[in-house]
Amino acid sequence: MNSLKESRNQVLEQIEAACSGAGREAETVQLLAVSKTHPSEALREMYATGQRAFGENYLQEALEKIEALSDLDIEWHFIGHVQRNKTKLLAEKFAWVHGVDRLIIAERLSGQRLATQPPLNICLQVNIDGQDTKDGCQPEEVAQLVSQISQLPHLRLRGIMVIPAPNNTAALMEARKLFDQVKAQHAHPQDWDALSMGMSADLNAAIAAGSTMVRIGTALFGARDYSK
């Protein structure tokens, strides 16, 4: 079995190759290590390889890891569905929240972010291909949400996050098109720099479509153990 360092190097090489094929610099794509269901010890080992950004889907599990790894300079991303009754802890404990799809969620995150903290980075989750089983706002709602959320204090609206159906490369291109359209209209276009899409199975296609942040779990940590 590959060590975590070898796994990370392989993913970084894949990102570099995908960027080269797309005529992009590898530095334009951030690797987000999706660490849900993996123990704190695995995250500590991954951190030792140079990885700094980690994505968690489940709040209680994430809070336990944040506490256990408080001695490390980790950039914590919450990439799961955001529930209204969980926003306070998300606002206080994370650097990024990717699953914002309603104005009320953004308002709560803004109001609950501590004034002593830097602005909370957020991405709008967009249901780019209309899947019934996926969370996210509709593409036609994005422009208005961006206009509204951009006015909120304590938040930094960075871009959009999508989880299209497997092998739906057309949806990846649609997400890039939407991202570019919004950037042209954004009140703070310099902040609109995050297109969070692409996982282990569709990393190459996502980078070709313009992803700036790929969320990789299995290829880094191996298969998840849901029995724990």
N, C-alpha and C positions, 0 to 999 in steps of 0.2 A: 504493500500500500504506500502510495506517495505520502511524504510528509506534508504538513501544511505549507511549508516554505516552497516545496516543489510545486504544489498545487497552485499557489499564488503566482509563482513565476510563469507557469504554463498559461494562466489566465492573462497575465500581463503581456505575454508574448502573443496571445491570440488577439488581444486588444490592439497591440502594435501592428500586427499583420492586417487586421480589419481596417485600421486607420490608413495604413499605407495603400491598401486597395481602393479606399475611398478618397485618396488625395488629401488626407487630414494628418495633423500632428497628433501623436499619441497623448500628448499632454492636454489635449482638449477633451479627453474623456476621463472622468473620475470613476474609480472602482469603489463601489459600495459593497462591503461584505455583509451578506444577509445571514445573520447568525441565530435566527430563531430556532429554538429547540436544542441548540448546542450549548454545552456547559461553559461556565465562565473560564475554566481552565483552557478550553480550546480558543476562546477569544484572546486570552492572555498570550498564548503561543502564537496566534496569528498577528497580534500586535507586535511581537518581537521580530516578525519578518519585515516590519515597516508599515503595515496596514494601520490606518488611523480612523477611517470612517466605517461605522458598523450600523446595520439596519435591523430593527426589531419590529415584529408584528403584534406581539402580545404585551400589554402594558405591565401586568404584574411580573411576568418573567423578566421584562426589560429592567424594571425597577430593582429587582434583586441583583441583576448583573451590574447595573450602574453603581450600586452600593459596594458590591464585591470588588469592582475594578476601579474604585474611586481614586486610586493612586496613579492611574494611567490617564494620559491626555487624549481620551477618545472623543471623537465627534459623533454623537449619538443621533441617529435618524429614526424617526418613527414612521413606518411605511404601511401600517395596518389601517383598518377602518377607524375613523375618529368618532367616538361616541360623546354626546354632549356632557355626560356626567364624568368624563375622564379628562376634560380639557385642562383643568388646573394643574395636574401632575405633568401633563404633556408640555404645558407652557413653561413650567419651572425646570424640568429635568432634561429636555432635549434641545439640540441645536437646530434641528430640522424636523418639520412635520410634513409628510408628503400627501396625506390622504384628505386634504381639505376639499369639500365639495359643496358647501353651503355657506352663505354669509354669516349665519348665526354661529357657526363653528369658528370662523375667523374672528368674529367679534369677541367671543369668549376667550380665545387664545390671546388676543391683544390685551383684553382687560385683565387677564391673569398672569401675563408675563411680568416678572419683577422689573421695576424701574432700574434696578442696579445691574440688570443683565443686558447684553447686547440684543438687538432686535432678533426675534425668532424668524428663521428662514422657513418659508412655506412654499409648497407646490400645490397647485390645483389638481385634483384627480379628475380626469376626464374619461368618461365611458366612450372612447373614441369610435368603437364599432358596434355600439348599441346592444351589448350582451345583457340579457335579462338577469344573469347571476352576478354581475359586477356592479360595484359601487361607482360613484363618480357623477359629476354633472354632465349635461349634454353639451356637445361642442358649441351649439348656438347660444348657450348661456355664459360662455367663458368671457366674452368681451365685457358684459355688464358686471360680472363678478370681479373682474380685474379692476374695473373702474371704481367699484365700491371698496374693495379690500385695500386698494392702494392708498386710500385715505386714512386707514386705521394706524394709530401709533403702535409702536413696539413690535411691528411685523415688517419683514422684508420679503415681498412677494417675488420669488425667484423664477417661477416657470410652471410647467405642467408635468404630471406623471400619468402614464398610461400603462394598462395591462391588456393589450389586445389578445384575441383568441390565437392559439398556436398557428403558426405558419401564415398569419395574416399580414404579409409584408405591405400590402396596400394601406392598412391601418397605420402602420409606422410612418409611411409617407404622408398620410393625412395629418398625423400628429405634428410632423415637422412643418407642414403647411400652416396649420393653425398656430403653432408657436411663432412662426415668422410674421403672420398677420397681426398677432397681438403685440409683438415687439414694436411694430411700426406705430401702434396706437398707444403704447404704454406711457403713463405719466412719468415713470422712472425707467426708461429703456436700458440704462446701464445696469440695472438690477435684474433684468429679465434675461437670465443666462443659463437656466437649468431645464434641460429636456430629459427627464428621468424615464428612460424606457430601455428595455433589453434585459433579458435574464440568461441563464446558462444556455438555454436551447435556441435563443434567437439573437444572441449577442452580435454576430456578424451583420445580420440584416438591420439591426437597430443602429449600429454605428454607421452603416452605409446610408441610413435615412437621416442621420444627424444627431443621434443621441449624445448628450454630454455627460450622462451618468448612467452606468449599467449596474443593475442590482443582481449580484451573483452569490448564490448560496451553495448549491450542490457541487459545482465545479471547484469550489474552494474547500468546503468542509466535508464533502461526501454526502451520502444519503442521510436524511434526518431520521432520528429515532423518536417516533411519536409515543413510544411506550413509557417514556419517563415523565 
